[in-house]
Every structure is written in structure tokens, then in C-alpha cells.
Amino acid sequence: MAALRPKRWMISIGVPMVVSGCTLSTPMFSMSSTSSLANLSSSASSTARAASPRDGNLIQHGRYLVQTSGCNDCHTPGYAAAEGRVDEKLWLTGDNVGWSGPWGTTYATNLRLFMGKHSEASWLQTARSFKPRPPMPWFNVHAMSERDLRALYRYIRALGPAGEPAPAYVPPGHKTKGPSIQFPG
């Protein structure tokens, strides 16, 4: 296989929001990366169970989806603020920053612990039917192909369990203990 050249990309979405009483007018969600595809799944592939070459391709594809679909933006602590420069060992371990709105306050799930509770078949069923509270874009997960969902599952499982569970949901009108991002409404 020919060596792949490093690519540089950046995605920024400017969304004004209130964070702990301060309005942000700079890009809230930002990702950037400078790495080769060959390195994209090196740590994940090394921890995967005796994966076939086809499994390795799905793991690489899963890593690509995690980076480009915005999973890390919420599910990896400090990812957006660090412009995507967060060690992969911290990816998808959830975050203690709450997302507050009319629904209450939710926290990004630790996907590495969450996926550890699922078989591939149960994940596929969950991914097609779950509807968590905002701001999780569950409708985007519902729209993914079966190959994409399998790739996400295999990549996250290859990363292995890490971190702590996310804080519990806080109902509307109750005070949160840590920082939160306030949605209008």
C-alpha cells in the first residue's frame, strides 16, 4: 500500500451562545488535524481484537467519521477549545460541560463506556431508534448507513474503555454544579 500524505483540514462553525454568563461570538465548534491516514487508526488498530484487514478498514473509517462528523466536539473534553489537538486516548470519554435549555441540562455521554455495554447488533438497533435529549443530533445518527454505524462501533470499541461516566441529567429549573452552555429558549 502506498504511503498516504498528511492532510490539513479545519472546520469552524460560529454559533453565538452564552457560556457561564459570557456570550461567545467566536467559533464555538472547531476541529483541525494534521496527520496521515496511516496514523489515523494506529492506536485504535493496535488495541483492536485480532482484526481482519477488512475490520481494520472499518476501524479507520470509524475514526474518520468521529473526526469529521463532530462526535469529538461534544464527547471529547476540551476538543473544540484545543482546535482538535487532543490526545486520542481522551477521545469520546464524555465531558463535564453541560448543555442547558428548555429540556434541562444534558452532558455528552462517555461513548467508550456506552459502547462497551453494547454488542454490534444491539448498537445498530439503538442507533436506529434512540432519541436522546438535545443537543445530541440523533437524527444524523439515524441517517447513517449500516457500514458507517458498524465503523463507529468498531472504532470506539477498539479504543477501549476509558474515563468516567458523564454527569447525570439535570431537570429544568435545577442548578448545575459545573459549567454549562446555555441555549436560548
Helices and strands as residue ranges (DSSP letters): E 7-14, E 17-19, E 22-24, E 27-35, H 37-40, H 42-47, H 53-68, H 71-75, G 88-90, E 98-101, E 104-107, H 111-116, H 120-129, H 138-142, H 146-159, E 180-182
